[in-house]
Amino acid sequence: MRHVAYNSGVSSPLQRPLSSAEPAPGAIFAVAATVAVWGFASPLIKAASVGGEAMAFYRLWIGALALLLIVSVVMRRPVRAAFWPWGLVAGALFGVNLLFFVTSVKTTTVANATLIGALQPAIVLMVAGPLFGETVSGRDIACVAAAIAGVGIVIAASAGTPEWHPLGDLLAVGAVVTFTAYFLVSKRVRATGGTLEYMTVVHVVAALVASPAVLVRPGELVGLDLRDVLTILFFALISGTLGQVVIGWAHRYVDVSVSSLMMLGVPVVAGIAAWAMLDEQLGPLQIAGALLTLAAIGAMLWRRPTESSAVEEAVAPLAAGAD
């Protein structure tokens, strides 16, 4: 497969094209495992007694410290200055995105929060696609309309259930919008090397941006039980930091058309896990709406030209907001 890097017309060490490689079975398994881990993360977050602000605080700072340790001790070199300008912008967006996402999971149904997040490729197509030279066809517009209609059906069917709240759905919309903006910035620094350096800058900045939010409920930073601690560690190290690194690696060996479709399994896993762990019920209308959304996005992604990868790469960027 041939990866096509975005070219801004400015020579930079961060804009070297990605090397091509044959698909590897291990990389396919890595993507599938990450889909499962990200799917289970949302129900675990909702089940924890820690609020969304504290959860985001711990997740970002643990991830930032882990990456700083890897870069400074293992790689033994400082983060190159070239990563900071874009990293500052991307980190701010990522911090806000994570606050929105975690709080939405805590506020509304897991199915709603993750399904709204699945609209990301559709948003990228309509907003970012033209910026990267992609043509938006009538078929694409029809798929996007069907996907949005499916989400509308799910939200309408969820109204009135104990787990649903309109604020949570609105926060999920904010999460997918901010992550789309984060994706646009991150696409500028897609490179053969330096992923860990870039992610370190993003996490440090995101942690600083998200930290003031804990002042809303500062008491939730203390008095954690064992389940809360394990959930935070899972979210920060396994689902978050490790998941992002694994996807960043696997994306180089798996066709983006394959990984994009596989990522649509995240809301499916999350919905089933929420039903099993939290007793969140999914009625026939909700299931129908979810299937419509996933089928529409899948049809939009299926067999898109390899050279036109901005939409497909949106579901597997350097630091995936799906966590």
Secondary structure, DSSP 8 states (H G I E B T S, - for coil): --------SS--GGG---------HHHHHHHHHHHHHHHHHHHHHHHSSS-HHHHHHHHHHHHHHHHHHIIIIIS-S---GGGHHHHHHHHHHHHHHHHHHHHHHHHS-HHHHHHHHTTHHHHIIIIIGGGGT----HHHHHHHHHHHHHHHHHHHHHTTSTT--HHHHHHHHHHHHHHHHHHHHHHTT--SS-HHHHHHHHHHHHHHHHGGGGGGSGGGGS---HHHHHHHHIIIIIIIIIHHHHHHHHTTTS-HHHHHHHHTHHHHHHHHHHHHHH-----HHHHHHHHHHHHHHHHHHTT--TT--HHHHTTS-SS-TT-
